[in-house]
Amino acid sequence: MWWKKSGRLCAISVFKIKACNRKASFDRRKYPIATENALQQTLIYSGKVGDKINISYREFSNDVARPAFNHDVEYDLSESMTIGYKGAQIEIIEATNELIRYKVLRNFNKAEF
């Protein structure tokens, strides 16, 4: 592996400009990625009415929505600014009828490395 031998970290931009640094520290790690055959879980924000937000849950398999796995949920933000569904946990920072700002506290499942 050339980067271990040379001790350099190099990057190439979209403009084909190469930059290297001998002093950069880095770790090489492998992370799982979603494939087109993988189960994909999504939460879709549908807007806000009063203190309540509407979220739709969808599952996709082979890039096709699974109709039996669609569910619409309403959350009352006057009770809590943290919502959860199927293991996912999200802190709502701001919600209007047009946008939502949030922080993911926990994903649907824990990735295994």
N, CA, C and O of each residue as an XYZ file, in Angstrom:
452
protein
N       0.840     -1.166      0.000
C       0.000      0.000      0.000
C       0.890      1.235      0.000
O       1.614      1.494      0.962
N       0.829      1.976     -1.067
C       1.771      3.068     -1.286
C       1.698      4.168     -0.236
O       2.713      4.784      0.091
N       0.488      4.422      0.302
C       0.384      5.526      1.261
C       1.079      5.204      2.569
O       1.557      6.112      3.249
N       1.147      3.930      2.939
C       1.851      3.566      4.164
C       3.356      3.688      3.968
O       4.073      4.097      4.882
N       3.835      3.336      2.787
C       5.268      3.409      2.501
C       5.743      4.847      2.371
O       6.806      5.198      2.884
N       4.974      5.674      1.699
C       5.406      7.049      1.450
C       5.097      7.972      2.619
O       5.759      8.998      2.779
N       4.106      7.635      3.441
C       3.711      8.498      4.544
C       3.013      9.762      4.080
O       2.949     10.740      4.824
N       2.483      9.758      2.850
C       1.829     10.941      2.299
C       0.329     10.704      2.190
O      -0.134      9.585      1.969
N      -0.408     11.785      2.350
C      -1.840     11.782      2.097
C      -2.071     12.719      0.919
O      -1.723     13.898      0.984
N      -2.655     12.202     -0.154
C      -2.854     12.995     -1.364
C      -4.337     13.042     -1.711
O      -5.087     12.104     -1.441
N      -4.738     14.153     -2.313
C      -6.109     14.330     -2.786
C      -6.064     14.897     -4.189
O      -5.160     15.659     -4.533
N      -7.041     14.523     -4.996
C      -7.147     15.038     -6.353
C      -8.506     15.688     -6.480
O      -9.527     15.064     -6.189
N      -8.530     16.954     -6.918
C      -9.788     17.688     -7.035
C     -10.504     17.324     -8.328
O      -9.963     16.616     -9.177
N     -11.733     17.824     -8.463
C     -12.495     17.586     -9.690
C     -11.840     18.269    -10.884
O     -12.146     17.948    -12.032
N     -10.927     19.224    -10.612
C     -10.204     19.922    -11.678
C      -8.868     19.252    -11.971
O      -8.030     19.815    -12.676
N      -8.664     18.044    -11.427
C      -7.459     17.232    -11.614
C      -6.210     17.898    -11.054
O      -5.117     17.760    -11.605
N      -6.387     18.625     -9.946
C      -5.267     19.229     -9.244
C      -4.925     18.320     -8.070
O      -5.790     17.981     -7.262
N      -3.663     17.930     -7.983
C      -3.216     17.011     -6.942
C      -2.504     17.790     -5.846
O      -1.688     18.669     -6.124
N      -2.820     17.458     -4.590
C      -2.150     18.063     -3.444
C      -1.798     16.957     -2.465
O      -2.626     16.102     -2.152
N      -0.547     16.983     -1.979
C      -0.089     15.961     -1.039
C       0.480     16.620      0.210
O       0.950     17.757      0.173
N       0.427     15.880      1.322
C       0.943     16.364      2.585
C       1.610     15.201      3.300
O       0.988     14.162      3.518
N       2.863     15.370      3.660
C       3.602     14.309      4.364
C       3.279     14.282      5.859
O       3.495     13.265      6.519
N       2.769     15.380      6.391
C       2.538     15.471      7.832
C       1.104     15.134      8.231
O       0.788     15.123      9.421
N       0.242     14.864      7.277
C      -1.163     14.579      7.592
C      -1.287     13.223      8.273
O      -0.661     12.250      7.853
N      -2.084     13.164      9.307
C      -2.342     11.874      9.953
C      -3.716     11.388      9.496
O      -4.646     12.181      9.354
N      -3.834     10.108      9.272
C      -5.091      9.555      8.818
C      -5.164      8.087      9.177
O      -4.146      7.427      9.385
N      -6.383      7.588      9.245
C      -6.659      6.173      9.443
C      -7.481      5.717      8.259
O      -8.375      6.431      7.806
N      -7.189      4.554      7.764
C      -7.999      3.991      6.695
C      -9.027      3.066      7.335
O      -8.676      2.136      8.061
N     -10.313      3.338      7.053
C     -11.398      2.548      7.623
C     -12.367      2.150      6.532
O     -12.516      2.851      5.531
N     -13.012      1.042      6.728
C     -14.039      0.589      5.806
C     -15.397      0.767      6.467
O     -15.589      0.385      7.621
N     -16.341      1.353      5.725
C     -17.692      1.567      6.212
C     -18.677      0.880      5.285
O     -18.477      0.863      4.071
N     -19.735      0.317      5.841
C     -20.736     -0.295      4.968
C     -21.474      0.778      4.179
O     -21.701      1.880      4.679
N     -21.844      0.455      2.956
C     -22.620      1.375      2.137
C     -23.889      0.683      1.692
O     -23.965     -0.546      1.662
N     -24.874      1.472      1.350
C     -26.133      0.912      0.864
C     -25.955      0.497     -0.593
O     -25.388      1.240     -1.395
N     -26.433     -0.671     -0.919
C     -26.433     -1.118     -2.305
C     -27.864     -1.032     -2.810
O     -28.797     -0.848     -2.028
N     -28.032     -1.166     -4.106
C     -29.386     -1.052     -4.646
C     -30.286     -2.186     -4.167
O     -31.509     -2.062     -4.230
N     -29.714     -3.281     -3.692
C     -30.512     -4.394     -3.177
C     -30.762     -4.284     -1.679
O     -31.519     -5.077     -1.118
N     -30.137     -3.314     -1.028
C     -30.253     -3.178      0.423
C     -31.602     -2.575      0.815
O     -32.228     -1.847      0.044
N     -32.022     -2.894      2.018
C     -33.214     -2.279      2.586
C     -32.860     -0.851      2.966
O     -31.895     -0.624      3.696
N     -33.623      0.104      2.485
C     -33.406      1.508      2.816
C     -34.618      2.017      3.577
O     -35.757      1.806      3.159
N     -34.371      2.687      4.695
C     -35.431      3.226      5.534
C     -35.344      4.751      5.500
O     -34.257      5.314      5.631
N     -36.485      5.420      5.325
C     -36.486      6.874      5.244
C     -37.593      7.463      6.111
O     -38.651      6.862      6.297
N     -37.322      8.649      6.632
C     -38.329      9.464      7.295
C     -38.502     10.703      6.428
O     -37.521     11.364      6.087
N     -39.739     11.020      6.073
C     -40.037     12.128      5.181
C     -40.870     13.159      5.944
O     -41.927     12.841      6.490
N     -40.385     14.377      5.972
C     -41.079     15.467      6.666
C     -42.207     15.983      5.785
O     -41.993     16.317      4.619
N     -43.422     16.048      6.355
C     -44.599     16.463      5.582
C     -45.182     17.791      6.031
O     -46.215     18.211      5.511
N     -44.548     18.462      6.984
C     -45.036     19.766      7.400
C     -45.483     19.803      8.848
O     -45.364     18.823      9.583
N     -46.004     20.965      9.242
C     -46.354     21.231     10.636
C     -47.726     21.880     10.703
O     -48.063     22.734      9.883
N     -48.517     21.465     11.689
C     -49.810     22.085     11.980
C     -49.822     22.358     13.478
O     -49.841     21.425     14.281
N     -49.811     23.634     13.857
C     -49.728     23.983     15.272
C     -48.402     23.513     15.845
O     -47.342     23.832     15.306
N     -48.454     22.751     16.940
C     -47.245     22.188     17.549
C     -46.949     20.781     17.056
O     -46.031     20.133     17.560
N     -47.703     20.299     16.088
C     -47.540     18.915     15.626
C     -46.864     18.869     14.260
O     -47.178     19.653     13.364
N     -45.924     17.924     14.123
C     -45.272     17.705     12.835
C     -45.711     16.357     12.285
O     -46.042     15.442     13.038
N     -45.708     16.252     10.982
C     -46.100     15.014     10.306
C     -44.890     14.405      9.617
O     -44.196     15.065      8.844
N     -44.657     13.148      9.909
C     -43.527     12.404      9.365
C     -44.065     11.135      8.730
O     -44.931     10.471      9.300
N     -43.559     10.796      7.554
C     -43.910      9.532      6.900
C     -42.700      8.620      6.925
O     -41.580      9.054      6.654
N     -42.921      7.370      7.245
C     -41.866      6.356      7.226
C     -42.047      5.514      5.974
O     -43.162      5.093      5.666
N     -40.958      5.263      5.248
C     -41.001      4.433      4.044
C     -39.843      3.463      4.056
O     -38.749      3.782      4.521
N     -40.094      2.286      3.543
C     -39.036      1.297      3.325
C     -38.943      1.038      1.834
O     -39.956      0.929      1.143
N     -37.719      0.941      1.351
C     -37.464      0.631     -0.043
C     -36.584     -0.605     -0.112
O     -35.652     -0.757      0.678
N     -36.880     -1.482     -1.052
C     -36.062     -2.656     -1.310
C     -35.937     -2.787     -2.812
O     -36.937     -2.736     -3.528
N     -34.724     -2.954     -3.292
C     -34.466     -2.996     -4.735
C     -34.975     -1.728     -5.416
O     -35.530     -1.787     -6.513
N     -34.782     -0.571     -4.755
C     -35.207      0.739     -5.267
C     -36.711      0.846     -5.490
O     -37.155      1.721     -6.233
N     -37.504     -0.020     -4.865
C     -38.956      0.018     -5.004
C     -39.564      0.186     -3.616
O     -39.188     -0.519     -2.679
N     -40.506      1.122     -3.485
C     -41.183      1.311     -2.200
C     -41.993      0.065     -1.878
O     -42.658     -0.498     -2.747
N     -41.932     -0.356     -0.637
C     -42.691     -1.509     -0.187
C     -43.992     -0.987      0.403
O     -43.975     -0.429      1.500
N     -45.127     -1.149     -0.287
C     -46.391     -0.542      0.148
C     -46.809     -0.928      1.559
O     -47.387     -0.109      2.273
N     -46.534     -2.140      1.968
C     -46.929     -2.578      3.304
C     -46.089     -1.904      4.381
O     -46.406     -2.004      5.566
N     -45.021     -1.218      3.979
C     -44.117     -0.613      4.944
C     -44.111      0.903      4.838
O     -43.068      1.536      4.996
N     -45.263      1.480      4.572
C     -45.449      2.924      4.597
C     -46.310      3.259      5.801
O     -47.322      2.604      6.050
N     -45.906      4.283      6.550
C     -46.657      4.631      7.744
C     -46.531      6.132      7.983
O     -45.428      6.676      7.933
N     -47.641      6.798      8.240
C     -47.648      8.224      8.557
C     -47.806      8.404     10.058
O     -48.661      7.772     10.679
N     -46.971      9.277     10.644
C     -46.947      9.480     12.089
C     -47.009     10.978     12.381
O     -46.446     11.788     11.644
N     -47.700     11.335     13.465
C     -47.776     12.723     13.899
C     -47.121     12.832     15.270
O     -47.396     12.023     16.156
N     -46.260     13.826     15.450
C     -45.569     14.033     16.721
C     -45.924     15.402     17.283
O     -45.928     16.392     16.551
N     -46.222     15.465     18.576
C     -46.560     16.706     19.260
C     -45.286     17.275     19.883
O     -44.775     16.731     20.863
N     -44.775     18.366     19.315
C     -43.534     18.961     19.799
C     -43.712     19.696     21.122
O     -42.718     20.039     21.761
N     -44.951     19.950     21.555
C     -45.150     20.571     22.873
C     -44.836     19.568     23.982
O     -44.570     19.965     25.116
N     -44.865     18.278     23.667
C     -44.532     17.236     24.645
C     -43.035     16.972     24.693
O     -42.467     16.785     25.769
N     -42.389     16.957     23.517
C     -40.959     16.682     23.448
C     -40.421     17.114     22.093
O     -41.114     17.010     21.081
N     -39.189     17.598     22.077
C     -38.532     17.981     20.828
C     -37.720     16.815     20.256
O     -37.004     16.978     19.268
N     -37.834     15.649     20.877
C     -37.159     14.449     20.389
C     -38.224     13.473     19.905
O     -39.185     13.173     20.614
N     -38.034     12.990     18.694
C     -38.972     12.019     18.134
C     -38.218     10.728     17.839
O     -36.996     10.732     17.692
N     -38.951      9.636     17.754
C     -38.319      8.361     17.469
C     -39.244      7.448     16.695
O     -40.463      7.474     16.863
N     -38.632      6.632     15.837
C     -39.395      5.651     15.081
C     -38.469      4.544     14.632
O     -37.430      4.811     14.028
N     -38.835      3.287     14.920
C     -38.077      2.092     14.524
C     -36.600      2.178     14.891
O     -35.736      1.759     14.121
N     -36.319      2.717     16.061
C     -34.935      2.795     16.531
C     -34.247      4.108     16.229
O     -33.283      4.470     16.905
N     -34.722      4.831     15.225
C     -34.137      6.140     14.915
C     -34.604      7.150     15.959
O     -35.747      7.102     16.414
N     -33.721      8.054     16.331
C     -34.072      9.094     17.291
C     -33.539     10.424     16.768
O     -32.359     10.541     16.437
N     -34.421     11.428     16.694
C     -34.081     12.708     16.087
C     -34.489     13.839     17.022
O     -35.597     13.848     17.559
N     -33.580     14.792     17.210
C     -33.882     15.999     17.979
C     -34.302     17.088     16.993
O     -33.548     17.429     16.082
N     -35.489     17.625     17.175
C     -35.993     18.679     16.304
C     -35.471     20.017     16.822
O     -35.727     20.384     17.968
N     -34.741     20.741     15.981
C     -34.193     22.045     16.350
C     -35.171     23.147     15.963
O     -35.422     24.067     16.742
N     -35.720     23.049     14.754
C     -36.681     24.029     14.258
C     -37.572     23.343     13.235
O     -37.097     22.533     12.439
N     -38.841     23.658     13.253
C     -39.772     23.100     12.273
C     -40.786     24.163     11.884
O     -41.421     24.782     12.738
N     -40.924     24.363     10.591
C     -41.975     25.230     10.056
C     -42.752     24.385      9.055
O     -42.481     23.194      8.901
N     -43.702     24.989      8.384
C     -44.446     24.232      7.385
C     -43.610     23.965      6.130
O     -43.956     23.108      5.318
N     -42.502     24.711      5.978
C     -41.675     24.580      4.788
C     -40.354     23.867      5.018
O     -39.781     23.322      4.074
N     -39.846     23.858      6.274
C     -38.534     23.262      6.509
C     -38.460     22.635      7.887
O     -39.271     22.908      8.772
N     -37.457     21.786      8.032
C     -37.169     21.202      9.343
C     -35.658     21.188      9.519
O     -34.917     20.808      8.612
N     -35.210     21.608     10.705
C     -33.799     21.506     11.088
C     -33.757     20.501     12.225
O     -34.533     20.592     13.177
N     -32.852     19.548     12.122
C     -32.829     18.462     13.094
C     -31.423     17.934     13.290
O     -30.515     18.228     12.513
N     -31.259     17.144     14.346
C     -29.998     16.472     14.649
C     -30.313     14.993     14.840
O     -31.179     14.640     15.640
N     -29.620     14.135     14.116
C     -29.818     12.694     14.258
C     -29.072     12.232     15.502
O     -27.849     12.345     15.584
N     -29.817     11.711     16.466
C     -29.222     11.191     17.700
C     -28.879      9.716     17.565
O     -27.883      9.242     18.112
N     -29.725      8.994     16.824
C     -29.489      7.561     16.599
C     -30.129      7.174     15.274
O     -31.262      7.563     14.990
N     -29.415      6.419     14.476
C     -29.915      5.971     13.187
C     -30.874      4.804     13.388
O     -31.077      4.349     14.513
N     -31.459      4.323     12.302
C     -32.391      3.198     12.393
C     -31.737      1.958     12.995
O     -32.340      1.251     13.803
N     -30.522      1.713     12.596
C     -29.815      0.551     13.138
C     -28.345      0.899     13.297
O     -27.843      1.850     12.699
N     -27.688      0.131     14.092
C     -26.272      0.360     14.340
C     -25.471     -0.357     13.255
O     -25.601     -1.567     13.072
N     -24.646      0.398     12.545
C     -23.807     -0.198     11.500
C     -22.726     -1.054     12.147
O     -22.158     -0.688     13.176
N     -22.457     -2.176     11.543
C     -21.400     -3.055     12.034
C     -20.206     -2.940     11.118
O     -20.333     -3.043      9.898
N     -19.026     -2.724     11.718
C     -17.798     -2.551     10.941
C     -16.959     -3.796     11.014
O     -15.881     -3.849     10.422
